[in-house]
Amino acid sequence: MNTRTELESVGEIALIQRISQGFAATSHAETVRGIGDDAAVIDTGGPDYGLISTDMLLEGVHFDLAYSPLKHLGFKAVAVNVSDIAAMNGTPLQITVSIALSNRFSVEAVEELYSGIKAACEAYRVDLIGGDTTSSRSGLVISVTVFGKVAKDKITYRNTAKPNDVVCVTGDLGAAFLGLQLLEREKQVYMANPNMQPEISEDKSYVLERQLRPSARTDIVYELQDLGVVPAAMIDVSDGLASELMHICTQSGTGAVIFDENIPIDDVSYLVATELNLSPLTAALNGGEDYELLFTIRPHEFEKLKNHARITPIGYLTDKPDSILLGTKAGQYTPIKAQGWKHF
């Protein structure tokens, strides 16, 4: 009798681990790193590695066209892929874009989507070099593959952190999740009464932009290079701070302690969280889709960036694997559990 294991019982991470076990061996010496990091790493010869990453966005799963403008969606589809290259300390160069769509989309709608893709290509200085277009019976699907490069002595993985590393994060966290909650609330109001217009004040526009049109932190990669800092380990925050920190610790064999008062949360996020009766800290830890960079640096490197306005130290790594703790001002420590985005 064949046993059936439901996808939701294992989750995305365990599923990828099961799949990758069958592909652990590679046939080509050029394949430096395959499954398991933000991007695959290819030795193309010369001083640089090639980086390849791909992501899909599915209507009804990753976005809702009830409130996602097509131009913003096109930009976001590129940005979330570019973010993976940034997480390897690399520079994006080219993308391919494949879409599947139904006949409910007009030519003008497709052009609007690609106007956002073009805007992202210009913002991140990448070339659109190809792709595929096909029909869909289940809504819009967008798949983007990005190719980039990184100097071989500057590449940053997830599994190279060490105890005593300083844990840092760029920007602020939780805003994208809170923006999504605002949009979902207004959608429910509209569905209950189509005559009601959305009531989202201008002072909340920041969290909406963070959800609908996020930015990849390629700027930080360039700034770290200028400062002469190579992160010890790095990952982008797509599934929530807790989940990404767990990835680094698990793959590096370390533990971590981070402090709630150090986690950067924007004032608008506090405002929106209060209005929605949500915890801003929970949004920051588990919300996801911020596409900031979470990285560690060796203690002696911290002096180089301690005054950086967009980088915040939030804790340190320990030699206690499986111990990831959140500390408070009162000196209490609570185990962190990853409760971010679940794909199944």
C-alpha positions as YAML, in Angstrom:
chain: A
units: angstrom
residues:
- id: 1
  name: MET
  ca: [0.00, 0.00, 0.00]
- id: 2
  name: ASN
  ca: [1.41, 3.35, -1.03]
- id: 3
  name: THR
  ca: [1.43, 6.03, 1.66]
- id: 4
  name: ARG
  ca: [0.34, 9.54, 0.80]
- id: 5
  name: THR
  ca: [2.01, 12.50, 2.45]
- id: 6
  name: GLU
  ca: [0.12, 15.76, 2.24]
- id: 7
  name: LEU
  ca: [2.13, 18.80, 1.17]
- id: 8
  name: GLU
  ca: [0.86, 20.88, 4.08]
- id: 9
  name: SER
  ca: [2.24, 18.32, 6.53]
- id: 10
  name: VAL
  ca: [5.84, 18.96, 5.44]
- id: 11
  name: GLY
  ca: [5.84, 22.56, 4.21]
- id: 12
  name: GLU
  ca: [8.03, 24.24, 1.61]
- id: 13
  name: ILE
  ca: [11.43, 23.87, 3.31]
- id: 14
  name: ALA
  ca: [11.09, 20.15, 4.01]
- id: 15
  name: LEU
  ca: [9.70, 19.55, 0.51]
- id: 16
  name: ILE
  ca: [12.70, 21.27, -1.09]
- id: 17
  name: GLN
  ca: [15.04, 19.22, 1.12]
- id: 18
  name: ARG
  ca: [13.36, 15.98, 0.00]
- id: 19
  name: ILE
  ca: [13.57, 16.97, -3.65]
- id: 20
  name: SER
  ca: [17.18, 18.19, -3.45]
- id: 21
  name: GLN
  ca: [18.37, 14.91, -1.91]
- id: 22
  name: GLY
  ca: [17.97, 13.30, -5.30]
- id: 23
  name: PHE
  ca: [20.03, 16.01, -6.98]
- id: 24
  name: ALA
  ca: [22.89, 16.38, -4.52]
- id: 25
  name: ALA
  ca: [25.44, 15.10, -7.03]
- id: 26
  name: THR
  ca: [26.19, 17.38, -9.98]
- id: 27
  name: SER
  ca: [27.60, 16.44, -13.36]
- id: 28
  name: HIS
  ca: [29.51, 19.60, -14.19]
- id: 29
  name: ALA
  ca: [32.47, 21.14, -12.40]
- id: 30
  name: GLU
  ca: [31.06, 24.57, -13.24]
- id: 31
  name: THR
  ca: [28.14, 23.99, -10.84]
- id: 32
  name: VAL
  ca: [29.48, 25.52, -7.62]
- id: 33
  name: ARG
  ca: [26.23, 25.72, -5.61]
- id: 34
  name: GLY
  ca: [22.83, 24.33, -6.53]
- id: 35
  name: ILE
  ca: [19.67, 24.08, -4.46]
- id: 36
  name: GLY
  ca: [19.73, 25.62, -1.00]
- id: 37
  name: ASP
  ca: [20.66, 29.29, -1.26]
- id: 38
  name: ASP
  ca: [19.11, 32.46, -2.67]
- id: 39
  name: ALA
  ca: [20.68, 31.76, -6.06]
- id: 40
  name: ALA
  ca: [22.55, 29.00, -7.83]
- id: 41
  name: VAL
  ca: [26.26, 29.66, -8.36]
- id: 42
  name: ILE
  ca: [28.02, 28.87, -11.65]
- id: 43
  name: ASP
  ca: [31.74, 29.15, -12.38]
- id: 44
  name: THR
  ca: [31.87, 30.71, -15.82]
- id: 45
  name: GLY
  ca: [35.63, 31.22, -15.73]
- id: 46
  name: GLY
  ca: [37.40, 34.43, -14.87]
- id: 47
  name: PRO
  ca: [37.20, 36.37, -11.60]
- id: 48
  name: ASP
  ca: [33.40, 36.27, -11.24]
- id: 49
  name: TYR
  ca: [30.78, 33.64, -10.47]
- id: 50
  name: GLY
  ca: [27.50, 33.60, -12.37]
- id: 51
  name: LEU
  ca: [24.31, 33.71, -10.28]
- id: 52
  name: ILE
  ca: [20.92, 32.36, -11.36]
- id: 53
  name: SER
  ca: [17.61, 32.57, -9.51]
- id: 54
  name: THR
  ca: [13.97, 32.16, -10.48]
- id: 55
  name: ASP
  ca: [10.63, 32.91, -8.85]
- id: 56
  name: MET
  ca: [6.97, 32.57, -9.77]
- id: 57
  name: LEU
  ca: [4.09, 34.83, -8.80]
- id: 58
  name: LEU
  ca: [0.62, 33.29, -9.10]
- id: 59
  name: GLU
  ca: [-2.68, 35.14, -9.08]
- id: 60
  name: GLY
  ca: [-4.70, 34.20, -6.02]
- id: 61
  name: VAL
  ca: [-1.59, 32.96, -4.20]
- id: 62
  name: HIS
  ca: [0.98, 35.75, -4.34]
- id: 63
  name: PHE
  ca: [-1.15, 38.66, -5.53]
- id: 64
  name: ASP
  ca: [-4.76, 39.76, -5.91]
- id: 65
  name: LEU
  ca: [-5.67, 41.82, -8.96]
- id: 66
  name: ALA
  ca: [-8.51, 43.37, -7.00]
- id: 67
  name: TYR
  ca: [-5.95, 45.72, -5.51]
- id: 68
  name: SER
  ca: [-2.63, 45.03, -7.28]
- id: 69
  name: PRO
  ca: [-2.08, 47.44, -10.20]
- id: 70
  name: LEU
  ca: [-0.53, 45.60, -13.14]
- id: 71
  name: LYS
  ca: [2.30, 48.11, -13.48]
- id: 72
  name: HIS
  ca: [3.26, 47.67, -9.81]
- id: 73
  name: LEU
  ca: [2.95, 43.89, -10.20]
- id: 74
  name: GLY
  ca: [5.38, 43.90, -13.11]
- id: 75
  name: PHE
  ca: [7.89, 45.91, -11.09]
- id: 76
  name: LYS
  ca: [7.48, 43.62, -8.08]
- id: 77
  name: ALA
  ca: [8.00, 40.46, -10.15]
- id: 78
  name: VAL
  ca: [11.43, 41.72, -11.17]
- id: 79
  name: ALA
  ca: [12.36, 43.20, -7.78]
- id: 80
  name: VAL
  ca: [11.78, 39.98, -5.83]
- id: 81
  name: ASN
  ca: [14.15, 38.15, -8.16]
- id: 82
  name: VAL
  ca: [16.79, 40.87, -8.13]
- id: 83
  name: SER
  ca: [16.62, 40.65, -4.33]
- id: 84
  name: ASP
  ca: [17.93, 37.07, -4.52]
- id: 85
  name: ILE
  ca: [20.99, 38.25, -6.41]
- id: 86
  name: ALA
  ca: [21.55, 41.01, -3.85]
- id: 87
  name: ALA
  ca: [21.38, 38.37, -1.10]
- id: 88
  name: MET
  ca: [24.42, 36.68, -2.67]
- id: 89
  name: ASN
  ca: [26.24, 40.06, -2.61]
- id: 90
  name: GLY
  ca: [25.93, 40.13, -6.38]
- id: 91
  name: THR
  ca: [24.92, 42.43, -9.23]
- id: 92
  name: PRO
  ca: [21.92, 41.56, -11.44]
- id: 93
  name: LEU
  ca: [22.51, 41.71, -15.20]
- id: 94
  name: GLN
  ca: [19.78, 40.00, -17.26]
- id: 95
  name: ILE
  ca: [16.28, 38.61, -16.80]
- id: 96
  name: THR
  ca: [13.85, 36.44, -18.70]
- id: 97
  name: VAL
  ca: [10.11, 36.81, -18.11]
- id: 98
  name: SER
  ca: [7.50, 34.15, -18.81]
- id: 99
  name: ILE
  ca: [3.79, 34.75, -18.38]
- id: 100
  name: ALA
  ca: [0.65, 32.65, -18.61]
- id: 101
  name: LEU
  ca: [-2.63, 34.52, -19.02]
- id: 102
  name: SER
  ca: [-6.24, 33.99, -20.00]
- id: 103
  name: ASN
  ca: [-8.31, 35.80, -22.61]
- id: 104
  name: ARG
  ca: [-9.78, 38.07, -19.96]
- id: 105
  name: PHE
  ca: [-6.59, 40.11, -20.30]
- id: 106
  name: SER
  ca: [-6.44, 42.69, -23.07]
- id: 107
  name: VAL
  ca: [-3.37, 43.68, -25.05]
- id: 108
  name: GLU
  ca: [-3.40, 46.95, -23.14]
- id: 109
  name: ALA
  ca: [-3.36, 45.09, -19.82]
- id: 110
  name: VAL
  ca: [-0.32, 43.07, -20.87]
- id: 111
  name: GLU
  ca: [1.41, 46.26, -21.99]
- id: 112
  name: GLU
  ca: [0.69, 47.80, -18.57]
- id: 113
  name: LEU
  ca: [2.27, 44.78, -16.86]
- id: 114
  name: TYR
  ca: [5.37, 45.08, -19.03]
- id: 115
  name: SER
  ca: [5.61, 48.82, -18.40]
- id: 116
  name: GLY
  ca: [6.25, 47.90, -14.75]
- id: 117
  name: ILE
  ca: [8.78, 45.29, -15.81]
- id: 118
  name: LYS
  ca: [10.55, 47.90, -17.92]
- id: 119
  name: ALA
  ca: [10.59, 50.37, -15.01]
- id: 120
  name: ALA
  ca: [12.25, 47.72, -12.83]
- id: 121
  name: CYS
  ca: [14.77, 46.90, -15.56]
- id: 122
  name: GLU
  ca: [15.72, 50.56, -15.67]
- id: 123
  name: ALA
  ca: [15.85, 50.89, -11.87]
- id: 124
  name: TYR
  ca: [18.11, 47.86, -11.42]
- id: 125
  name: ARG
  ca: [20.00, 48.22, -14.71]
- id: 126
  name: VAL
  ca: [19.09, 44.78, -16.01]
- id: 127
  name: ASP
  ca: [18.27, 43.68, -19.55]
- id: 128
  name: LEU
  ca: [15.15, 41.74, -20.49]
- id: 129
  name: ILE
  ca: [16.57, 39.15, -22.90]
- id: 130
  name: GLY
  ca: [13.71, 36.68, -23.47]
- id: 131
  name: GLY
  ca: [10.96, 34.57, -21.99]
- id: 132
  name: ASP
  ca: [7.79, 32.74, -22.93]
- id: 133
  name: THR
  ca: [4.08, 33.50, -23.22]
- id: 134
  name: THR
  ca: [1.34, 30.92, -22.96]
- id: 135
  name: SER
  ca: [-2.32, 30.55, -22.02]
- id: 136
  name: SER
  ca: [-3.66, 29.90, -18.53]
- id: 137
  name: ARG
  ca: [-6.92, 28.55, -17.16]
- id: 138
  name: SER
  ca: [-6.16, 29.54, -13.58]
- id: 139
  name: GLY
  ca: [-5.34, 33.24, -13.69]
- id: 140
  name: LEU
  ca: [-2.16, 35.19, -14.32]
- id: 141
  name: VAL
  ca: [1.20, 33.50, -13.71]
- id: 142
  name: ILE
  ca: [4.51, 35.39, -13.90]
- id: 143
  name: SER
  ca: [7.86, 33.60, -13.80]
- id: 144
  name: VAL
  ca: [11.08, 35.59, -13.79]
- id: 145
  name: THR
  ca: [14.61, 34.22, -14.01]
- id: 146
  name: VAL
  ca: [17.50, 36.54, -13.22]
- id: 147
  name: PHE
  ca: [21.17, 36.16, -14.05]
- id: 148
  name: GLY
  ca: [23.85, 38.10, -12.19]
- id: 149
  name: LYS
  ca: [27.48, 38.02, -11.20]
- id: 150
  name: VAL
  ca: [29.65, 38.41, -8.11]
- id: 151
  name: ALA
  ca: [33.40, 38.47, -7.59]
- id: 152
  name: LYS
  ca: [34.53, 35.07, -6.36]
- id: 153
  name: ASP
  ca: [36.09, 36.54, -3.24]
- id: 154
  name: LYS
  ca: [32.96, 38.59, -2.44]
- id: 155
  name: ILE
  ca: [30.21, 35.96, -2.71]
- id: 156
  name: THR
  ca: [28.03, 35.51, 0.37]
- id: 157
  name: TYR
  ca: [26.20, 32.30, 1.27]
- id: 158
  name: ARG
  ca: [23.72, 31.37, 3.98]
- id: 159
  name: ASN
  ca: [25.88, 28.70, 5.60]
- id: 160
  name: THR
  ca: [29.05, 30.67, 6.35]
- id: 161
  name: ALA
  ca: [28.04, 32.47, 9.55]
- id: 162
  name: LYS
  ca: [29.95, 31.86, 12.81]
- id: 163
  name: PRO
  ca: [29.27, 32.30, 16.53]
- id: 164
  name: ASN
  ca: [29.81, 35.90, 17.72]
- id: 165
  name: ASP
  ca: [28.88, 37.33, 14.32]
- id: 166
  name: VAL
  ca: [26.81, 40.51, 14.59]
- id: 167
  name: VAL
  ca: [23.32, 40.09, 13.10]
- id: 168
  name: CYS
  ca: [22.24, 43.09, 10.99]
- id: 169
  name: VAL
  ca: [19.19, 43.97, 8.93]
- id: 170
  name: THR
  ca: [18.59, 46.72, 6.39]
- id: 171
  name: GLY
  ca: [15.69, 49.15, 6.32]
- id: 172
  name: ASP
  ca: [12.63, 48.35, 8.41]
- id: 173
  name: LEU
  ca: [10.43, 45.29, 8.80]
- id: 174
  name: GLY
  ca: [6.74, 44.42, 8.93]
- id: 175
  name: ALA
  ca: [5.46, 47.17, 6.63]
- id: 176
  name: ALA
  ca: [4.67, 44.91, 3.66]
- id: 177
  name: PHE
  ca: [2.58, 42.55, 5.79]
- id: 178
  name: LEU
  ca: [0.67, 45.43, 7.35]
- id: 179
  name: GLY
  ca: [0.06, 46.92, 3.91]
- id: 180
  name: LEU
  ca: [-1.42, 43.61, 2.83]
- id: 181
  name: GLN
  ca: [-3.72, 43.56, 5.87]
- id: 182
  name: LEU
  ca: [-4.97, 47.05, 5.02]
- id: 183
  name: LEU
  ca: [-5.68, 46.05, 1.43]
- id: 184
  name: GLU
  ca: [-7.47, 42.87, 2.47]
- id: 185
  name: ARG
  ca: [-9.60, 44.82, 4.95]
- id: 186
  name: GLU
  ca: [-10.69, 47.29, 2.29]
- id: 187
  name: LYS
  ca: [-11.41, 44.47, -0.15]
- id: 188
  name: GLN
  ca: [-13.73, 42.81, 2.36]
- id: 189
  name: VAL
  ca: [-15.53, 46.11, 2.92]
- id: 190
  name: TYR
  ca: [-15.97, 46.52, -0.83]
- id: 191
  name: MET
  ca: [-17.24, 42.97, -1.28]
- id: 192
  name: ALA
  ca: [-19.81, 43.53, 1.43]
- id: 193
  name: ASN
  ca: [-20.91, 46.82, -0.14]
- id: 194
  name: PRO
  ca: [-19.59, 47.71, -3.62]
- id: 195
  name: ASN
  ca: [-20.78, 51.29, -3.12]
- id: 196
  name: MET
  ca: [-18.20, 51.80, -0.38]
- id: 197
  name: GLN
  ca: [-14.97, 53.39, -1.51]
- id: 198
  name: PRO
  ca: [-11.60, 52.45, 0.06]
- id: 199
  name: GLU
  ca: [-10.73, 54.60, 3.05]
- id: 200
  name: ILE
  ca: [-6.96, 54.48, 3.29]
- id: 201
  name: SER
  ca: [-5.51, 57.82, 4.26]
- id: 202
  name: GLU
  ca: [-2.39, 59.26, 2.65]
- id: 203
  name: ASP
  ca: [-0.38, 58.81, 5.85]
- id: 204
  name: LYS
  ca: [-0.59, 55.03, 5.38]
- id: 205
  name: SER
  ca: [0.71, 55.03, 1.81]
- id: 206
  name: TYR
  ca: [4.14, 53.81, 2.92]
- id: 207
  name: VAL
  ca: [2.95, 50.36, 3.96]
- id: 208
  name: LEU
  ca: [0.88, 50.03, 0.77]
- id: 209
  name: GLU
  ca: [3.91, 50.79, -1.38]
- id: 210
  name: ARG
  ca: [6.00, 48.29, 0.55]
- id: 211
  name: GLN
  ca: [3.45, 45.60, -0.29]
- id: 212
  name: LEU
  ca: [2.57, 46.53, -3.86]
- id: 213
  name: ARG
  ca: [5.92, 47.80, -5.15]
- id: 214
  name: PRO
  ca: [8.79, 46.57, -2.96]
- id: 215
  name: SER
  ca: [12.40, 47.45, -3.67]
- id: 216
  name: ALA
  ca: [15.39, 45.11, -3.81]
- id: 217
  name: ARG
  ca: [18.31, 46.39, -1.73]
- id: 218
  name: THR
  ca: [20.95, 46.48, -4.44]
- id: 219
  name: ASP
  ca: [21.89, 49.89, -3.04]
- id: 220
  name: ILE
  ca: [23.12, 48.25, 0.17]
- id: 221
  name: VAL
  ca: [25.27, 45.80, -1.79]
- id: 222
  name: TYR
  ca: [27.06, 48.71, -3.47]
- id: 223
  name: GLU
  ca: [27.41, 50.58, -0.17]
- id: 224
  name: LEU
  ca: [28.89, 47.56, 1.59]
- id: 225
  name: GLN
  ca: [31.43, 47.28, -1.22]
- id: 226
  name: ASP
  ca: [32.33, 50.94, -0.77]
- id: 227
  name: LEU
  ca: [32.79, 50.36, 2.97]
- id: 228
  name: GLY
  ca: [35.00, 47.33, 2.33]
- id: 229
  name: VAL
  ca: [32.58, 44.98, 4.11]
- id: 230
  name: VAL
  ca: [31.84, 41.46, 2.89]
- id: 231
  name: PRO
  ca: [28.97, 39.93, 4.92]
- id: 232
  name: ALA
  ca: [29.79, 36.62, 6.56]
- id: 233
  name: ALA
  ca: [26.35, 35.25, 5.61]
- id: 234
  name: MET
  ca: [23.29, 36.82, 4.01]
- id: 235
  name: ILE
  ca: [19.68, 36.17, 2.96]
- id: 236
  name: ASP
  ca: [16.82, 38.35, 1.82]
- id: 237
  name: VAL
  ca: [13.75, 38.74, 4.03]
- id: 238
  name: SER
  ca: [10.96, 37.31, 1.90]
- id: 239
  name: ASP
  ca: [9.27, 34.96, 4.39]
- id: 240
  name: GLY
  ca: [9.77, 36.94, 7.62]
- id: 241
  name: LEU
  ca: [12.73, 37.78, 9.85]
- id: 242
  name: ALA
  ca: [12.26, 34.72, 12.09]
- id: 243
  name: SER
  ca: [12.21, 32.30, 9.15]
- id: 244
  name: GLU
  ca: [15.24, 33.84, 7.45]
- id: 245
  name: LEU
  ca: [17.28, 33.94, 10.66]
- id: 246
  name: MET
  ca: [16.43, 30.28, 11.15]
- id: 247
  name: HIS
  ca: [17.74, 29.52, 7.64]
- id: 248
  name: ILE
  ca: [21.10, 31.12, 8.40]
- id: 249
  name: CYS
  ca: [21.41, 29.46, 11.81]
- id: 250
  name: THR
  ca: [20.35, 26.01, 10.58]
- id: 251
  name: GLN
  ca: [22.66, 26.04, 7.59]
- id: 252
  name: SER
  ca: [25.58, 27.53, 9.54]
- id: 253
  name: GLY
  ca: [25.15, 25.39, 12.65]
- id: 254
  name: THR
  ca: [24.74, 28.34, 15.00]
- id: 255
  name: GLY
  ca: [22.18, 29.79, 17.36]
- id: 256
  name: ALA
  ca: [21.19, 33.43, 17.74]
- id: 257
  name: VAL
  ca: [20.01, 36.06, 20.17]
- id: 258
  name: ILE
  ca: [18.19, 39.13, 18.83]
- id: 259
  name: PHE
  ca: [16.58, 41.93, 20.81]
- id: 260
  name: ASP
  ca: [13.04, 43.19, 20.28]
- id: 261
  name: GLU
  ca: [13.94, 46.83, 20.93]
- id: 262
  name: ASN
  ca: [16.55, 46.72, 18.13]
- id: 263
  name: ILE
  ca: [14.27, 45.40, 15.38]
- id: 264
  name: PRO
  ca: [13.63, 48.35, 13.04]
- id: 265
  name: ILE
  ca: [9.93, 49.15, 12.59]
- id: 266
  name: ASP
  ca: [8.72, 52.30, 10.83]
- id: 267
  name: ASP
  ca: [6.43, 54.76, 12.61]
- id: 268
  name: VAL
  ca: [3.74, 54.22, 9.97]
- id: 269
  name: SER
  ca: [3.89, 50.48, 10.64]
- id: 270
  name: TYR
  ca: [3.26, 51.13, 14.34]
- id: 271
  name: LEU
  ca: [0.29, 53.34, 13.40]
- id: 272
  name: VAL
  ca: [-1.26, 50.77, 11.06]
- id: 273
  name: ALA
  ca: [-0.62, 47.86, 13.44]
- id: 274
  name: THR
  ca: [-2.41, 49.73, 16.22]
- id: 275
  name: GLU
  ca: [-5.37, 50.47, 13.94]
- id: 276
  name: LEU
  ca: [-5.59, 46.81, 12.91]
- id: 277
  name: ASN
  ca: [-5.10, 45.56, 16.47]
- id: 278
  name: LEU
  ca: [-1.96, 43.70, 15.45]
- id: 279
  name: SER
  ca: [1.46, 43.45, 17.06]
- id: 280
  name: PRO
  ca: [4.07, 45.40, 15.04]
- id: 281
  name: LEU
  ca: [6.75, 43.08, 16.42]
- id: 282
  name: THR
  ca: [4.87, 40.00, 15.21]
- id: 283
  name: ALA
  ca: [4.50, 41.63, 11.79]
- id: 284
  name: ALA
  ca: [8.25, 42.28, 11.69]
- id: 285
  name: LEU
  ca: [9.17, 38.75, 12.79]
- id: 286
  name: ASN
  ca: [6.69, 36.78, 10.71]
- id: 287
  name: GLY
  ca: [5.11, 39.04, 8.09]
- id: 288
  name: GLY
  ca: [7.45, 38.60, 5.14]
- id: 289
  name: GLU
  ca: [7.72, 40.32, 1.73]
- id: 290
  name: ASP
  ca: [9.90, 43.13, 3.06]
- id: 291
  name: TYR
  ca: [12.80, 42.11, 0.78]
- id: 292
  name: GLU
  ca: [15.31, 43.67, 3.12]
- id: 293
  name: LEU
  ca: [18.69, 42.00, 3.63]
- id: 294
  name: LEU
  ca: [19.47, 40.03, 6.78]
- id: 295
  name: PHE
  ca: [23.18, 39.44, 7.17]
- id: 296
  name: THR
  ca: [25.92, 38.74, 9.68]
- id: 297
  name: ILE
  ca: [29.36, 40.28, 9.92]
- id: 298
  name: ARG
  ca: [32.44, 39.40, 11.92]
- id: 299
  name: PRO
  ca: [32.70, 41.51, 15.12]
- id: 300
  name: HIS
  ca: [35.81, 43.38, 13.92]
- id: 301
  name: GLU
  ca: [33.90, 44.56, 10.81]
- id: 302
  name: PHE
  ca: [31.11, 46.20, 12.80]
- id: 303
  name: GLU
  ca: [33.05, 49.44, 13.29]
- id: 304
  name: LYS
  ca: [32.87, 50.08, 9.53]
- id: 305
  name: LEU
  ca: [29.09, 50.30, 9.42]
- id: 306
  name: LYS
  ca: [27.92, 51.02, 12.96]
- id: 307
  name: ASN
  ca: [26.76, 54.52, 11.92]
- id: 308
  name: HIS
  ca: [25.05, 53.46, 8.68]
- id: 309
  name: ALA
  ca: [21.56, 55.00, 8.64]
- id: 310
  name: ARG
  ca: [19.90, 52.05, 6.87]
- id: 311
  name: ILE
  ca: [21.61, 49.15, 8.63]
- id: 312
  name: THR
  ca: [20.61, 48.09, 12.14]
- id: 313
  name: PRO
  ca: [22.43, 45.58, 14.38]
- id: 314
  name: ILE
  ca: [19.76, 43.46, 16.06]
- id: 315
  name: GLY
  ca: [21.73, 40.75, 17.88]
- id: 316
  name: TYR
  ca: [24.48, 38.17, 17.62]
- id: 317
  name: LEU
  ca: [25.07, 34.52, 16.80]
- id: 318
  name: THR
  ca: [25.90, 31.88, 19.41]
- id: 319
  name: ASP
  ca: [27.49, 28.43, 19.46]
- id: 320
  name: LYS
  ca: [24.18, 26.83, 20.49]
- id: 321
  name: PRO
  ca: [22.50, 25.36, 17.40]
- id: 322
  name: ASP
  ca: [18.70, 25.27, 17.47]
- id: 323
  name: SER
  ca: [18.63, 28.04, 20.12]
- id: 324
  name: ILE
  ca: [17.22, 31.18, 18.51]
- id: 325
  name: LEU
  ca: [16.07, 33.60, 21.18]
- id: 326
  name: LEU
  ca: [14.29, 36.94, 21.35]
- id: 327
  name: GLY
  ca: [15.49, 39.10, 24.24]
- id: 328
  name: THR
  ca: [13.61, 41.91, 25.96]
- id: 329
  name: LYS
  ca: [14.66, 44.97, 27.97]
- id: 330
  name: ALA
  ca: [13.57, 43.14, 31.09]
- id: 331
  name: GLY
  ca: [16.13, 40.41, 30.44]
- id: 332
  name: GLN
  ca: [13.61, 37.76, 29.39]
- id: 333
  name: TYR
  ca: [14.43, 35.39, 26.52]
- id: 334
  name: THR
  ca: [11.82, 33.59, 24.42]
- id: 335
  name: PRO
  ca: [12.47, 30.99, 21.70]
- id: 336
  name: ILE
  ca: [11.65, 32.30, 18.24]
- id: 337
  name: LYS
  ca: [9.56, 30.12, 15.98]
- id: 338
  name: ALA
  ca: [9.27, 30.73, 12.26]
- id: 339
  name: GLN
  ca: [5.61, 31.41, 11.51]
- id: 340
  name: GLY
  ca: [6.02, 33.29, 8.28]
- id: 341
  name: TRP
  ca: [4.65, 32.56, 4.82]
- id: 342
  name: LYS
  ca: [3.58, 28.93, 4.31]
- id: 343
  name: HIS
  ca: [3.23, 27.90, 0.68]
- id: 344
  name: PHE
  ca: [1.03, 24.82, 1.18]
...
